């Protein structure tokens, strides 16, 4: 049976044989030596005012599996500074041909424009913590992105409608900072009218496509 994939988590827990958790390290705030792989790493938009731009250079040779979470958040911090960090980190992702995990709060068009300009493979971009409706989901899907959802998405009717509309192969599940990935899968399966085992197979196949170019990932 395929493992559960938690594509984005900020919590370290006891490893489970049936789950692959991809930790999201906040570069400049956490020590990567303390984090098991697979692992995203990047300067979170909330940290841009306390982490120097030189941190971006560390991403060029860090032993990581993807760049993220990076992005823009209009509700917190200096947006112009966040754009500097986003552009720099996308440039590293393009150079290293790595997957990207995006954080976008009230900044969808700005983030989309930055990704387009960067040359990053848009088919390997995941919008983390998606919590919008079907129209916004369609906008991101039209760019080639994958969408990662959790309990916050499933808590609203518009979120559940969006989850039901995401095509197979473009969907991930996550816990972020709370919840159990098995329960998230159960909620997604109920919304999509499929079995949890079917969902596990589908998301695992998507995970393999996202990370499969990296020799250190067990896929």
Beta strands, then each sheet from edge to edge (+ up, - down):
strand 1: 4-9
strand 2: 19-26
strand 3: 39-42
strand 4: 66-73
strand 5: 99-105
strand 6: 125-127
strand 7: 146-149
strand 8: 171-173
sheet 1: 1+ 2+ 3+ 4+ 5+ 6+ 7+ 8+
end
